[in-house]
Structure formats: C-alpha cells, structure tokens
C-alpha cells in the first residue's frame, strides 16, 4: 500500500496580534501589530525585532492567537511572564 506524501513540509502558521502602547507618556493609546508565526514566542520575537529596528520603546500588554475554527482571539499572554 502506498503512503500518501505530505503536500507541505513547512509548519503551520497562525495569526497573532500583539497589543502594545508607546510607553508611560502615551499609555492612553493602545495599538496592535499582527504577525504570522508558528507560536506566541516567535510572534513576540518578531515584534521585538520590529520595535528595535525602528527605535521604538513600548509596553507589551498582551499576545493573542486567532483561533481558525471559532475565529476568536485566544489569550497567549503567559509568554510575557516567561520572557521576564
């Protein structure tokens, strides 16, 4: 019996959004950046690289993963506690 060959060998990417604000002086305005990543750690890494590249200093409030089945955003903010 033949085994079915995998169509793609790349890992699945999920949509993540990082909620942040520009810091203590601008804490009233929260913003979102969206990333396609394998996991929350990778999305956080992408966000930190982007902020460094542009010379921004921000406070990260939360990280959420879009559930492809319910189309809701699931909280993945425990990653922020692991970073500290």
N, CA, C and O atoms as a MOPAC input file, in Angstrom:
PM7 MOZYME 1SCF
protein

 N      0.83600 1    -1.17200 1     0.00000 1
 C      0.00000 1     0.00000 1     0.00000 1
 C      0.88600 1     1.24300 1     0.00000 1
 O      1.85000 1     1.33800 1     0.76000 1
 N      0.54900 1     2.16800 1    -0.84700 1
 C      1.31000 1     3.42100 1    -0.94000 1
 C      0.93100 1     4.36500 1     0.18800 1
 O     -0.23400 1     4.49900 1     0.56300 1
 N      1.98100 1     5.02300 1     0.72200 1
 C      1.70700 1     6.06200 1     1.71600 1
 C      1.50100 1     7.38200 1     0.99900 1
 O      2.15800 1     7.68000 1     0.00100 1
 N      0.59200 1     8.14800 1     1.51800 1
 C      0.31700 1     9.45800 1     0.94500 1
 C      1.44300 1    10.41400 1     1.31700 1
 O      1.82100 1    10.51200 1     2.48400 1
 N      1.96500 1    11.10200 1     0.34700 1
 C      3.04300 1    12.05300 1     0.59000 1
 C      2.46000 1    13.36800 1     1.12100 1
 O      1.42400 1    13.84500 1     0.65900 1
 N      3.16100 1    13.93000 1     2.10200 1
 C      2.71900 1    15.21800 1     2.62600 1
 C      2.80300 1    16.27100 1     1.53300 1
 O      3.75000 1    16.30000 1     0.74600 1
 N      1.81300 1    17.12000 1     1.49900 1
 C      1.79400 1    18.16900 1     0.49000 1
 C      2.81900 1    19.24900 1     0.81300 1
 O      3.50600 1    19.75000 1    -0.07700 1
 N      2.91800 1    19.61200 1     2.11500 1
 C      3.84700 1    20.65000 1     2.52900 1
 C      4.61200 1    20.17900 1     3.75700 1
 O      4.04600 1    19.53800 1     4.64300 1
 N      5.89500 1    20.49600 1     3.80700 1
 C      6.70900 1    20.13600 1     4.95800 1
 C      6.87400 1    21.29300 1     5.92900 1
 O      7.45800 1    21.11000 1     6.99800 1
 N      6.38400 1    22.46300 1     5.59500 1
 C      6.54600 1    23.62400 1     6.46600 1
 C      5.51200 1    23.58100 1     7.58800 1
 O      4.39400 1    23.10900 1     7.38100 1
 N      5.87700 1    24.07200 1     8.77500 1
 C      4.91600 1    24.08100 1     9.88600 1
 C      3.79000 1    25.08200 1     9.63800 1
 O      3.95300 1    26.05500 1     8.90200 1
 N      2.67500 1    24.82800 1    10.25200 1
 C      1.51700 1    25.70700 1    10.09800 1
 C      1.75900 1    27.04000 1    10.80600 1
 O      2.28700 1    27.08400 1    11.91700 1
 N      1.36500 1    28.11200 1    10.14700 1
 C      1.46700 1    29.44800 1    10.72700 1
 C      0.09000 1    29.89300 1    11.19100 1
 O     -0.92300 1    29.62900 1    10.54200 1
 N      0.07900 1    30.57100 1    12.32600 1
 C     -1.15000 1    31.13000 1    12.87200 1
 C     -1.03000 1    32.64100 1    12.92400 1
 O      0.07200 1    33.19100 1    12.92600 1
 N     -2.16900 1    33.30000 1    12.96600 1
 C     -2.16100 1    34.75500 1    13.06700 1
 C     -2.14900 1    35.15900 1    14.54200 1
 O     -2.98500 1    34.71300 1    15.32800 1
 N     -1.19400 1    36.00200 1    14.89700 1
 C     -1.07600 1    36.52100 1    16.26100 1
 C     -1.20400 1    38.03000 1    16.21600 1
 O     -0.83100 1    38.66300 1    15.22800 1
 N     -1.72600 1    38.60000 1    17.27600 1
 C     -1.73400 1    40.04800 1    17.39600 1
 C     -1.12200 1    40.41700 1    18.74800 1
 O     -1.40300 1    39.80900 1    19.78000 1
 N     -0.28300 1    41.43300 1    18.68900 1
 C      0.39100 1    41.92700 1    19.88700 1
 C     -0.21900 1    43.28100 1    20.21100 1
 O     -0.17100 1    44.20500 1    19.39900 1
 N     -0.78800 1    43.39200 1    21.39600 1
 C     -1.35600 1    44.66000 1    21.85700 1
 C     -0.28000 1    45.36700 1    22.67400 1
 O      0.28700 1    44.79400 1    23.60400 1
 N     -0.01000 1    46.60400 1    22.31700 1
 C      1.05000 1    47.35700 1    22.98400 1
 C      0.69500 1    48.82300 1    23.03400 1
 O     -0.22500 1    49.27400 1    22.35200 1
 N      1.43000 1    49.56900 1    23.84800 1
 C      1.31600 1    51.02400 1    23.80100 1
 C      2.70700 1    51.61300 1    23.78600 1
 O      3.69400 1    50.92600 1    24.05200 1
 N      2.77300 1    52.88400 1    23.47400 1
 C      4.06400 1    53.52700 1    23.21200 1
 C      4.85100 1    53.84800 1    24.47000 1
 O      5.94300 1    54.40800 1    24.37500 1
 N      4.34200 1    53.51600 1    25.63100 1
 C      5.09100 1    53.74300 1    26.85900 1
 C      4.35300 1    54.61700 1    27.84400 1
 O      3.18500 1    54.95000 1    27.64400 1
 N      5.03700 1    54.98700 1    28.90600 1
 C      4.42400 1    55.72900 1    30.01100 1
 C      3.83400 1    57.06500 1    29.56100 1
 O      2.79100 1    57.47700 1    30.07000 1
 N      4.47300 1    57.73800 1    28.62900 1
 C      3.99300 1    59.04800 1    28.18400 1
 C      2.79200 1    58.96500 1    27.25400 1
 O      2.09300 1    59.95800 1    27.05500 1
 N      2.54700 1    57.79100 1    26.68200 1
 C      1.46000 1    57.63400 1    25.70600 1
 C      0.57900 1    56.44700 1    26.05600 1
 O      0.07500 1    55.77400 1    25.15700 1
 N      0.38300 1    56.17700 1    27.33000 1
 C     -0.31000 1    54.95500 1    27.74400 1
 C     -1.80200 1    54.94400 1    27.40800 1
 O     -2.43600 1    53.89400 1    27.51600 1
 N     -2.37300 1    56.06100 1    27.00900 1
 C     -3.79900 1    56.10800 1    26.69600 1
 C     -4.10600 1    55.48400 1    25.34000 1
 O     -5.24900 1    55.10100 1    25.09100 1
 N     -3.12700 1    55.37400 1    24.46600 1
 C     -3.35000 1    54.85300 1    23.12400 1
 C     -2.73800 1    53.46600 1    22.97900 1
 O     -1.51600 1    53.31900 1    22.98600 1
 N     -3.58300 1    52.45300 1    22.84800 1
 C     -3.11900 1    51.09200 1    22.61300 1
 C     -3.16700 1    50.81000 1    21.11900 1
 O     -4.05200 1    51.29500 1    20.41400 1
 N     -2.21600 1    50.02800 1    20.64800 1
 C     -2.15100 1    49.66700 1    19.23500 1
 C     -1.96500 1    48.15900 1    19.10400 1
 O     -1.62300 1    47.47400 1    20.06900 1
 N     -2.19600 1    47.65500 1    17.89700 1
 C     -2.00000 1    46.24300 1    17.59700 1
 C     -1.03900 1    46.11100 1    16.42500 1
 O     -1.06400 1    46.91200 1    15.49100 1
 N     -0.19100 1    45.08600 1    16.48900 1
 C      0.56700 1    44.63800 1    15.33100 1
 C      0.23000 1    43.16800 1    15.13500 1
 O      0.07900 1    42.42200 1    16.10200 1
 N      0.11600 1    42.76000 1    13.88400 1
 C     -0.28200 1    41.39600 1    13.53800 1
 C      0.89500 1    40.67000 1    12.90700 1
 O      1.62900 1    41.24600 1    12.10500 1
 N      1.07400 1    39.38700 1    13.27700 1
 C      2.18700 1    38.58500 1    12.76500 1
 C      1.68800 1    37.18900 1    12.44700 1
 O      0.81000 1    36.66300 1    13.13100 1
 N      2.25100 1    36.59100 1    11.40700 1
 C      2.04800 1    35.17400 1    11.13000 1
 C      3.25200 1    34.44400 1    11.70800 1
 O      4.39200 1    34.71100 1    11.32900 1
 N      2.99000 1    33.52300 1    12.62700 1
 C      4.06800 1    32.82900 1    13.31600 1
 C      3.61300 1    31.42800 1    13.70100 1
 O      2.42200 1    31.12000 1    13.69300 1
 N      4.59800 1    30.57700 1    14.04100 1
 C      4.30500 1    29.20800 1    14.47300 1
 C      3.75900 1    29.17300 1    15.89200 1
 O      2.93000 1    28.32400 1    16.22100 1
 N      4.22500 1    30.10100 1    16.74100 1
 C      3.80200 1    30.10700 1    18.13900 1
 C      3.92100 1    31.52800 1    18.70000 1
 O      4.41400 1    32.43300 1    18.02700 1
 N      3.46500 1    31.70500 1    19.93100 1
 C      3.45000 1    33.03500 1    20.54700 1
 C      4.86400 1    33.56400 1    20.78000 1
 O      5.10400 1    34.76500 1    20.65700 1
 N      5.79900 1    32.67500 1    21.11700 1
 C      7.18600 1    33.09900 1    21.33800 1
 C      7.77800 1    33.71200 1    20.08100 1
 O      8.47500 1    34.72500 1    20.14100 1
 N      7.49800 1    33.09100 1    18.94200 1
 C      8.00500 1    33.59500 1    17.67200 1
 C      7.35900 1    34.93900 1    17.32100 1
 O      8.03900 1    35.83600 1    16.82300 1
 N      6.07400 1    35.08300 1    17.57100 1
 C      5.39200 1    36.35100 1    17.31000 1
 C      5.98600 1    37.45900 1    18.17300 1
 O      6.19000 1    38.57700 1    17.70100 1
 N      6.26300 1    37.14800 1    19.43500 1
 C      6.87400 1    38.13500 1    20.32800 1
 C      8.27200 1    38.51300 1    19.84100 1
 O      8.65000 1    39.68300 1    19.89500 1
 N      9.03600 1    37.53800 1    19.36900 1
 C     10.36600 1    37.80500 1    18.83300 1
 C     10.27100 1    38.74100 1    17.62100 1
 O     11.03600 1    39.70000 1    17.51600 1
 N      9.33500 1    38.46300 1    16.70800 1
 C      9.15000 1    39.32500 1    15.53500 1
 C      8.81300 1    40.74700 1    15.96600 1
 O      9.32600 1    41.71200 1    15.39900 1
 N      7.95600 1    40.87300 1    16.96100 1
 C      7.55000 1    42.19800 1    17.43300 1
 C      8.74500 1    42.95000 1    18.02300 1
 O      8.94800 1    44.12900 1    17.73500 1
 N      9.52600 1    42.26600 1    18.84300 1
 C     10.69100 1    42.91400 1    19.46300 1
 C     11.71900 1    43.34800 1    18.42200 1
 O     12.31800 1    44.41600 1    18.54200 1
 N     11.91900 1    42.52400 1    17.41000 1
 C     12.85600 1    42.88000 1    16.32600 1
 C     12.35800 1    44.10700 1    15.57800 1
 O     13.13600 1    45.01000 1    15.27000 1
 N     11.06200 1    44.14100 1    15.28700 1
 C     10.49600 1    45.28500 1    14.56000 1
 C     10.62700 1    46.56800 1    15.38200 1
 O     10.95700 1    47.62300 1    14.84000 1
 N     10.37000 1    46.48000 1    16.68200 1
 C     10.47900 1    47.66000 1    17.54300 1
 C     11.92700 1    48.16000 1    17.61800 1
 O     12.17200 1    49.36500 1    17.57400 1
 N     12.87700 1    47.23800 1    17.72900 1
 C     14.29500 1    47.62000 1    17.75900 1
 C     14.71200 1    48.25800 1    16.44600 1
 O     15.42200 1    49.26400 1    16.43600 1
 N     14.27400 1    47.67900 1    15.34600 1
 C     14.64200 1    48.17900 1    14.02600 1
 C     14.22500 1    49.63700 1    13.83800 1
 O     14.94900 1    50.42800 1    13.23400 1
 N     13.04900 1    49.97900 1    14.36200 1
 C     12.53500 1    51.33900 1    14.20700 1
 C     12.86400 1    52.24700 1    15.39300 1
 O     12.48700 1    53.41900 1    15.40600 1
 N     13.56300 1    51.70500 1    16.38000 1
 C     13.97100 1    52.51100 1    17.52100 1
 C     12.84300 1    52.88600 1    18.45100 1
 O     12.90300 1    53.92300 1    19.11200 1
 N     11.80300 1    52.05200 1    18.51700 1
 C     10.65400 1    52.32500 1    19.37900 1
 C     10.81800 1    51.61700 1    20.71600 1
 O     11.41500 1    50.54300 1    20.79500 1
 N     10.28200 1    52.22900 1    21.75900 1
 C     10.23400 1    51.62100 1    23.07500 1
 C      8.76600 1    51.50900 1    23.44900 1
 O      8.05100 1    52.51100 1    23.45500 1
 N      8.30800 1    50.30800 1    23.76100 1
 C      6.88100 1    50.12500 1    24.01900 1
 C      6.65900 1    49.20300 1    25.20100 1
 O      7.57000 1    48.51300 1    25.65900 1
 N      5.43400 1    49.21000 1    25.68100 1
 C      4.98200 1    48.28100 1    26.71500 1
 C      4.04500 1    47.27900 1    26.04500 1
 O      3.04000 1    47.66500 1    25.44900 1
 N      4.37400 1    46.00500 1    26.14100 1
 C      3.52200 1    44.97200 1    25.55000 1
 C      2.44900 1    44.59800 1    26.56900 1
 O      2.75200 1    44.24600 1    27.70900 1
 N      1.20800 1    44.67900 1    26.14400 1
 C      0.08000 1    44.42600 1    27.02900 1
 C     -0.37900 1    42.97100 1    26.93800 1
 O     -0.61200 1    42.32500 1    27.96000 1
 N     -0.51000 1    42.45400 1    25.70300 1
 C     -0.97100 1    41.07900 1    25.54200 1
 C     -0.57100 1    40.53100 1    24.17600 1
 O     -0.22800 1    41.27300 1    23.25600 1
 N     -0.62800 1    39.20400 1    24.08100 1
 C     -0.43100 1    38.49600 1    22.81200 1
 C     -1.61800 1    37.54900 1    22.66700 1
 O     -1.96000 1    36.81900 1    23.59700 1
 N     -2.24000 1    37.57000 1    21.48900 1
 C     -3.40400 1    36.73100 1    21.24500 1
 C     -3.24000 1    35.96900 1    19.93700 1
 O     -2.64500 1    36.46300 1    18.98000 1
 N     -3.77900 1    34.75800 1    19.91800 1
 C     -3.72900 1    33.89400 1    18.73600 1
 C     -5.14000 1    33.76500 1    18.18100 1
 O     -6.08700 1    33.52100 1    18.92800 1
 N     -5.27600 1    33.92700 1    16.88400 1
 C     -6.59400 1    33.78800 1    16.26300 1
 C     -6.90500 1    32.31000 1    16.08600 1
 O     -6.17200 1    31.58100 1    15.41800 1
 N     -7.99300 1    31.88600 1    16.68900 1
 C     -8.42700 1    30.50300 1    16.56100 1
 C     -9.09000 1    30.34400 1    15.19200 1
 O    -10.10700 1    30.98400 1    14.92800 1
 N     -8.52600 1    29.49400 1    14.31000 1
 C     -9.06800 1    29.39400 1    12.94900 1
 C    -10.44200 1    28.73300 1    12.87700 1
 O    -11.11200 1    28.80500 1    11.84700 1
 N    -10.86100 1    28.09100 1    13.96400 1
 C    -12.15000 1    27.40400 1    13.94800 1
 C    -13.27000 1    28.27200 1    14.50400 1
 O    -14.36700 1    28.30700 1    13.94700 1
 N    -12.99500 1    28.97400 1    15.60500 1
 C    -14.02500 1    29.82500 1    16.20000 1
 C    -13.90800 1    31.28100 1    15.76400 1
 O    -14.81300 1    32.08100 1    15.99900 1
 N    -12.78700 1    31.62100 1    15.12800 1
 C    -12.48400 1    32.98600 1    14.68300 1
 C    -12.42000 1    33.97400 1    15.84500 1
 O    -12.64700 1    35.17000 1    15.66400 1
 N    -12.11100 1    33.47100 1    17.02800 1
 C    -11.91900 1    34.31600 1    18.20400 1
 C    -10.42800 1    34.41400 1    18.50500 1
 O     -9.61900 1    33.61500 1    18.03300 1
 N    -10.10000 1    35.41500 1    19.30100 1
 C     -8.71200 1    35.61400 1    19.71700 1
 C     -8.50100 1    34.96800 1    21.08400 1
 O     -9.15000 1    35.34200 1    22.06100 1
 N     -7.59000 1    33.99600 1    21.14700 1
 C     -7.26100 1    33.30300 1    22.39100 1
 C     -6.04400 1    33.96400 1    23.02800 1
 O     -5.05500 1    34.25300 1    22.35500 1
 N     -6.13300 1    34.19600 1    24.32600 1
 C     -5.04400 1    34.85600 1    25.04600 1
 C     -3.84400 1    33.92300 1    25.18700 1
 O     -3.97800 1    32.79100 1    25.65400 1
 N     -2.67200 1    34.40800 1    24.78000 1
 C     -1.41700 1    33.66200 1    24.89000 1
 C     -0.39400 1    34.48600 1    25.67800 1
 O      0.81200 1    34.33500 1    25.47900 1
 N     -0.86500 1    35.33600 1    26.55100 1
 C     -0.01600 1    36.29500 1    27.25200 1
 C      0.92100 1    35.67200 1    28.27900 1
 O      1.80600 1    36.35200 1    28.79700 1
 N      0.74000 1    34.38700 1    28.58100 1
 C      1.66500 1    33.75300 1    29.52100 1
 C      3.10300 1    33.77800 1    29.01600 1
 O      4.03800 1    33.63000 1    29.80300 1
 N      3.28400 1    33.96000 1    27.73500 1
 C      4.62100 1    34.08000 1    27.14400 1
 C      5.34100 1    35.30300 1    27.69200 1
 O      6.56300 1    35.29400 1    27.83600 1
 N      4.59200 1    36.35100 1    27.99800 1
 C      5.19800 1    37.56500 1    28.52300 1
 C      5.83700 1    37.31300 1    29.89300 1
 O      6.86900 1    37.90300 1    30.21100 1
 N      5.23600 1    36.45100 1    30.69300 1
 C      5.79100 1    36.11200 1    32.00200 1
 C      7.04900 1    35.26100 1    31.87300 1
 O      7.94100 1    35.34200 1    32.71800 1
 N      7.12900 1    34.45000 1    30.82500 1
 C      8.30400 1    33.61900 1    30.59500 1
 C      9.49600 1    34.45100 1    30.17100 1
 O     10.63900 1    34.10100 1    30.46400 1
 N      9.23100 1    35.57800 1    29.46800 1
 C     10.30500 1    36.44400 1    28.97700 1
 C     11.03300 1    37.14900 1    30.12100 1
 O     12.23500 1    37.39800 1    30.03100 1
 N     10.31600 1    37.46900 1    31.19000 1
 C     10.88400 1    38.26300 1    32.29900 1
 C     11.95000 1    37.52600 1    33.06100 1
 O     12.51300 1    38.06500 1    34.01300 1

